[in-house]
Amino acid sequence: MRGLLGLLLLAGALALGANKAQAHPHVWITATSELIYAPDGSITGVRHAWTFDDMFSTYALQGIETKTKGVYSREQLAPLAQTNVESLKEYAYFTFARADGKKERFLEPVDYFLEYRDSLLTLHFTLPLKTPVRSRELALEVFDPAFFIDFKFADKNPVKLVGAPATCQMKFQRPNDGTANAQKLGEQNFLSGENSNFGMMFANKITVECP
């Protein structure tokens, strides 16, 4: 069970087995995102780059043979990249979009690959919108509703607009610190139906307004 799905299942087992554990993530991701626009001003998709923490990176690389220790080519990592993006589908790629208040859907990822640098794995992939859309306001959120994965956007250039009309303005809001609230929630309560979307308080919110 190598890859993202395997670690998520492992994290779930650990959570269910820890009666007195506190709600907290088991995987940490440092992210950057690009919102991609067509020449007509419509947004066509989102390009993500997610760098996994060192523990996940080490776990995911187990069993992958390489000629030079610590050096992995894109080709060697291709099966793992495929496993990752296929696993993400069940979780809606942790990416949620609304255009003028209407929920938008994404197609399966394209142009995906993994790179290994400084002992960390980074997953690159593009999520095309099912239907490109022109909107006055686009709202995009990146988070894990179950809070098994903590998404922190990079300090420098966390979000970029690629090809957007000059009149578009982007705002990026990092999640509020919900640590105190998280510590009050045991894993059992956290996994129940009423708290199944606990991760929303840790959502990264991107808003693009195009007059």
TILOMI-731368 format. One line per 3 residues: their letters; for each residue x, y, z of N, C-alpha, C. Coordinates in steps of 0.2 Angstrom, whole numbers. Example, Ala and Ser with C-alpha at 12.3 -4.5 7.8 and 13.67 -1.06 7.14 Angstrom:
AS) 66 -28 39 62 -22 39 66 -16 39 | 64 -11 35 68 -5 36 64 0 39
This chain:
MRG) 4 -6 0 0 0 0 4 6 0 | 9 7 -5 13 13 -5 9 18 -8 | 11 25 -6 8 30 -9 3 34 -5
LLG) -1 39 -7 -5 43 -3 -11 39 0 | -14 34 -4 -20 30 -1 -17 26 4 | -12 23 4 -9 19 9 -8 22 15
LLL) -5 28 15 -4 32 21 -10 35 24 | -15 37 20 -21 39 23 -25 33 26 | -25 27 24 -28 22 27 -24 20 34
LAG) -17 21 34 -14 20 40 -15 25 45 | -16 32 42 -18 37 47 -25 36 50 | -29 33 46 -36 32 49 -36 27 54
ALA) -32 22 53 -31 16 58 -28 19 64 | -23 23 64 -20 26 70 -25 30 74 | -29 34 70 -34 38 73 -40 34 77
LGA) -42 29 73 -47 25 76 -45 21 82 | -39 20 83 -36 16 88 -33 20 94 | -34 27 93 -32 31 99 -37 35 102
NKA) -40 31 107 -46 34 110 -45 41 113 | -40 42 116 -39 49 119 -34 53 115 | -33 52 109 -29 56 105 -33 62 103
QAH) -29 67 102 -32 74 100 -32 74 92 | -37 78 90 -38 79 82 -32 83 80 | -28 80 75 -22 83 72 -21 79 66
PHV) -17 83 61 -16 80 55 -10 74 55 | -10 70 50 -5 65 50 0 66 44 | -2 70 40 2 72 34 2 79 33
WIT) 8 82 31 9 89 31 11 91 24 | 8 95 20 9 97 14 10 105 13 | 16 107 10 17 114 8 15 115 1
ATS) 11 119 0 8 120 -7 9 126 -11 | 9 126 -17 8 132 -21 3 130 -27 | -1 135 -29 -6 134 -34 -6 140 -39
ELI) -8 138 -45 -8 142 -51 -15 142 -54 | -19 147 -55 -25 147 -58 -24 149 -65 | -26 144 -70 -25 145 -77 -31 148 -81
YAP) -29 153 -85 -35 156 -88 -33 156 -96 | -39 155 -100 -39 155 -107 -38 162 -110 | -37 163 -116 -37 170 -119 -43 174 -119
DGS) -49 170 -118 -55 173 -118 -57 176 -111 | -53 174 -106 -54 177 -99 -57 171 -95 | -58 165 -97 -62 160 -93 -56 156 -90
ITG) -58 154 -84 -53 150 -80 -54 143 -82 | -48 139 -84 -49 133 -87 -47 127 -82 | -43 129 -76 -41 124 -72 -36 127 -66
VRH) -34 122 -62 -29 124 -57 -23 119 -57 | -17 122 -57 -11 118 -56 -8 118 -49 | -7 113 -46 -5 112 -40 2 109 -39
AWT) 6 111 -34 12 108 -33 12 107 -25 | 12 101 -23 11 99 -16 18 95 -14 | 21 98 -9 27 95 -6 26 92 0
FDD) 27 86 1 25 82 7 31 82 12 | 29 81 18 33 81 24 38 75 23 | 44 76 27 49 71 26 47 64 28
MFS) 43 63 33 40 56 35 36 53 29 | 32 57 26 28 54 21 32 52 15 | 37 57 13 41 56 8 45 49 8
TYA) 48 48 14 52 42 16 48 36 15 | 42 36 18 37 31 18 35 29 10 | 34 34 6 31 33 0 36 30 -5
LQG) 43 32 -3 48 29 -8 50 22 -6 | 48 19 -1 50 12 1 48 8 -5 | 53 4 -7 53 -2 -12 54 1 -19
IET) 55 7 -20 57 10 -27 65 9 -28 | 67 5 -33 74 4 -34 77 10 -38 | 83 12 -36 86 17 -40 94 16 -40
KTK) 97 18 -46 104 16 -47 108 20 -42 | 106 26 -41 110 31 -37 106 32 -31 | 109 31 -25 105 32 -19 103 39 -18
GVY) 96 40 -16 94 47 -15 92 51 -22 | 93 47 -27 92 51 -34 86 47 -37 | 80 50 -39 75 47 -42 73 51 -48
SRE) 72 48 -54 70 51 -60 62 52 -60 | 60 56 -64 53 57 -65 50 50 -68 | 54 46 -72 51 40 -74 51 35 -69
QLA) 56 35 -64 55 30 -59 50 31 -54 | 48 38 -54 42 40 -49 35 40 -52 | 35 38 -59 29 39 -62 23 34 -60
PLA) 25 28 -58 20 24 -55 17 26 -48 | 21 29 -44 19 32 -38 15 38 -39 | 17 42 -44 13 48 -46 6 46 -48
QTN) 5 41 -52 -1 38 -54 -5 36 -48 | -2 32 -43 -5 30 -37 -8 36 -33 | -4 41 -33 -6 47 -29 -12 50 -32
VES) -12 52 -38 -18 56 -41 -24 51 -41 | -23 45 -42 -29 40 -42 -32 40 -35 | -28 40 -30 -30 40 -23 -34 47 -22
LKE) -32 52 -24 -35 59 -23 -42 60 -25 | -44 56 -30 -50 56 -33 -56 56 -28 | -55 51 -23 -60 49 -18 -61 55 -14
YAY) -56 60 -13 -56 65 -9 -57 72 -13 | -60 71 -19 -61 77 -23 -55 82 -24 | -49 78 -23 -42 82 -24 -41 88 -19
FTF) -45 87 -14 -45 92 -8 -45 100 -11 | -49 100 -17 -49 107 -20 -57 108 -22 | -59 114 -20 -66 115 -20 -67 122 -23
ARA) -71 122 -29 -72 129 -32 -79 131 -33 | -80 137 -33 -87 140 -34 -86 146 -39 | -90 147 -44 -90 152 -48 -96 156 -48
DGK) -96 162 -45 -102 166 -44 -107 162 -39 | -104 159 -35 -108 155 -30 -110 148 -32 | -109 146 -38 -111 140 -41 -105 135 -40
KER) -106 129 -38 -101 124 -37 -99 122 -44 | -92 121 -45 -89 119 -51 -86 112 -50 | -85 108 -55 -82 102 -54 -76 101 -59
FLE) -71 97 -56 -65 96 -60 -65 89 -63 | -61 89 -69 -60 83 -72 -54 79 -69 | -52 73 -71 -46 70 -68 -40 74 -69
PVD) -35 73 -65 -29 77 -66 -25 75 -73 | -22 80 -75 -17 79 -81 -10 82 -79 | -6 80 -84 1 83 -83 4 82 -76
YFL) 3 76 -73 5 75 -66 12 71 -66 | 16 73 -61 22 70 -60 25 71 -53 | 30 67 -51 33 68 -45 40 70 -46
EYR) 43 74 -41 50 76 -41 52 75 -34 | 59 73 -34 62 72 -27 68 77 -26 | 67 81 -21 73 86 -20 73 87 -13
DSL) 79 88 -11 81 89 -4 77 85 1 | 77 78 -1 74 73 3 66 74 4 | 63 77 -1 56 78 0 53 77 -7
LTL) 47 74 -7 43 73 -13 38 78 -15 | 38 80 -21 33 86 -23 29 83 -29 | 22 83 -28 17 81 -33 15 87 -37
HFT) 16 86 -43 13 92 -48 8 89 -52 | 2 92 -52 -3 90 -56 -8 96 -58 | -12 95 -64 -16 100 -66 -23 98 -66
LPL) -28 101 -63 -35 99 -62 -39 104 -67 | -41 101 -73 -45 105 -78 -52 105 -75 | -55 111 -76 -62 112 -74 -66 108 -79
KTP) -72 105 -77 -76 101 -82 -78 106 -87 | -80 112 -86 -82 117 -91 -78 123 -89 | -74 126 -93 -71 133 -92 -77 138 -91
VRS) -75 142 -86 -80 147 -84 -78 154 -83 | -82 159 -85 -80 166 -84 -85 168 -79 | -82 171 -74 -86 173 -68 -83 180 -65
REL) -88 183 -62 -86 189 -58 -82 188 -52 | -84 182 -49 -80 180 -43 -79 173 -43 | -73 171 -42 -71 164 -42 -68 162 -35
ALE) -71 158 -31 -69 156 -24 -66 149 -25 | -60 148 -22 -57 142 -22 -54 140 -15 | -55 134 -13 -53 132 -6 -49 126 -7
VFD) -44 125 -3 -39 119 -3 -39 117 4 | -42 111 6 -41 109 13 -44 102 13 | -42 98 18 -45 91 19 -50 92 25
PAF) -56 90 23 -62 90 27 -61 86 34 | -57 81 33 -56 76 39 -50 78 43 | -46 83 40 -40 86 44 -35 80 45
FID) -35 75 41 -29 70 41 -23 74 38 | -24 78 33 -19 82 30 -19 89 31 | -14 92 33 -13 99 34 -10 102 28
FKF) -14 107 25 -11 111 19 -9 117 22 | -2 119 21 0 125 22 3 128 15 | 1 134 13 4 137 7 10 140 8
ADK) 14 140 3 21 142 4 21 150 6 | 26 152 9 26 159 12 27 164 6 | 31 161 1 33 166 -5 29 163 -11
NPV) 25 168 -14 22 166 -20 17 160 -20 | 13 160 -15 8 154 -14 3 153 -19 | 1 158 -22 -4 158 -28 -3 163 -33
KLV) -3 160 -39 -2 164 -45 -8 164 -50 | -9 169 -54 -14 169 -59 -10 169 -66 | -12 164 -70 -8 163 -76 -13 165 -82
GAP) -11 170 -85 -15 172 -91 -22 175 -89 | -23 177 -83 -29 181 -81 -30 188 -84 | -36 190 -86 -37 197 -88 -34 202 -83
ATC) -31 207 -85 -28 212 -81 -32 215 -76 | -39 215 -77 -43 218 -72 -45 213 -66 | -42 207 -66 -44 202 -61 -39 204 -55
QMK) -42 203 -49 -39 204 -43 -40 198 -39 | -34 196 -36 -34 190 -32 -33 191 -25 | -36 188 -20 -35 188 -13 -34 181 -10
FQR) -29 181 -6 -28 174 -3 -28 175 5 | -32 170 8 -33 170 15 -30 163 18 | -26 164 22 -23 158 25 -28 156 31
PND) -28 150 33 -33 147 38 -31 151 45 | -37 152 49 -36 154 56 -33 149 60 | -29 150 65 -26 146 69 -32 142 74
GTA) -33 136 72 -39 133 76 -36 128 81 | -30 129 83 -26 124 87 -30 123 93 | -32 128 97 -36 127 103 -42 123 102
NAQ) -46 125 97 -52 121 96 -50 114 94 | -45 113 90 -43 106 89 -41 102 95 | -38 105 100 -36 101 105 -42 99 110
KLG) -48 102 109 -54 101 113 -58 95 110 | -56 93 104 -60 88 100 -56 81 100 | -58 76 103 -55 70 103 -56 67 96
EQN) -52 62 94 -53 59 87 -60 56 86 | -63 53 91 -69 49 90 -75 55 89 | -75 60 92 -80 65 91 -78 68 84
FLS) -72 69 83 -70 72 76 -72 68 70 | -72 62 71 -73 57 65 -81 56 65 | -85 59 70 -92 58 69 -95 62 64
GEN) -101 61 62 -104 65 57 -104 72 58 | -106 74 64 -107 81 65 -100 85 64 | -95 82 65 -88 85 65 -84 83 59
SNF) -87 79 54 -84 76 49 -81 82 44 | -83 88 44 -80 93 40 -76 98 45 | -73 95 50 -69 99 55 -64 103 51
GMM) -61 100 46 -55 103 42 -57 110 39 | -63 112 38 -65 118 35 -62 124 39 | -61 124 45 -58 129 49 -50 130 47
FAN) -48 125 43 -41 126 41 -40 127 33 | -46 129 30 -46 130 23 -42 136 21 | -38 135 15 -35 140 12 -39 143 7
KIT) -41 149 7 -46 152 3 -43 157 -2 | -44 156 -9 -42 160 -14 -48 163 -17 | -49 170 -18 -54 173 -21 -51 177 -27
VEC) -54 177 -33 -52 181 -39 -59 184 -41 | -58 191 -41 -63 195 -44 -61 198 -50 | -66 197 -55 -65 200 -62 -71 204 -64
P) -70 211 -63 -76 216 -64 -78 215 -72
